[in-house]
């Protein structure tokens, strides 16, 4: 069975699960999953894990992300994107538009800067966040009141590429690099609230996820053409998903013990990380994901995930 990571350039209008189903049909396998769900209206990078690569997918949960987005002002929606129902907002007057343009949209830039400095964010009610074991969007669709607590977020970079008139209103194109769990459509809504016009995400494209870039991704059509011609070079080694981790090179004896599932002493590896997960390699290949532990006052390495048996 084929295994590896596929960087898919998701098209708009489909769910991330539909992307999984496409890969299942393409490769004839049921062992498929994606990392970092994209909203149906969004496009861009969706890492899809196939076969034994699923064993390392959990190590991608903390990946930072990057996006490009267009926010349109003058309307708020219940989903914070272009597909939602209007819930508020107002179009700027012609005078307000003239004043904004004359100041190079200074108020808009300040609003984005304020939102970018925040360290918490209230997730949208139409999200996969769970309340009492159920996804928030399921409750919202049933008309239930959805109240989600603020979540910690980190916005490392928010760069406005352009602000422009668009018919009776205006739009802002921006790029953002952020921590996992940051909702870009919520950034749009929050900026709209500050300006008192309302705003929603018109277009959203994920451009990066951890070590992966949309520049290296393939469309469904490209994948179908390549696979149909016998070219499966789009399948990346699952080691690529572990590239953010530190690694240590194990001795032959310790590698043999790790392959048997045994703990090993940390003494021969003074440069190993003091905390967190890291890769144990032998002859240039990852054989396990390890972590430090203490046992009977001795510092040891334990196995978090064995990978040697699969010949990673």
Number of C-alpha atoms within 10 A of each C-alpha: 9 13 19 22 25 26 25 25 24 27 18 16 12 15 17 23 15 12 20 22 16 15 24 16 10 14 17 12 15 13 18 23 22 21 19 19 14 21 18 16 19 23 24 25 32 28 27 23 27 28 17 19 24 20 14 17 20 10 16 18 12 13 20 19 23 25 21 22 22 23 27 28 30 20 23 26 19 17 22 29 27 20 15 13 13 15 12 14 20 15 16 17 11 11 9 12 16 14 13 18 15 10 10 13 18 12 13 19 15 14 16 22 16 13 19 20 13 12 12 15 20 17 21 20 22 19 15 15 15 14 14 6 7 11 15 23 20 17 16 17 11 8 9 11 11 14 13 15 9 11 12 14 18 18 20 13 14 19 15 18 12 11 20 14 15 11 7 12 19 20 20 23 19 18 19 20 22 21 18 20 19 21 17 26 23 21 22 26 27 22 25 25 16 17 18 17 20 25 32 32 28 21 18 24 24 23 23 22 24 18 14 18 19 22 12 14 21 20 15 17 8 14 21 18 13 15 14 11 9 9 12 16 10 18 16 17 14 23 16 13 23 20 13 15 13 13 19 18 17 20 15 11 10 18 21 15 13 23 17 12 15 13 17 18 15 18 12 11 12 9 10 19 15 11 9 10 18 23 26 28 18 18 11 10 15 22 25 24 23 22 21 21 17 12 8 6 7 11 14 17 22 20 23 14 16 18 20 21 10 9 8 15
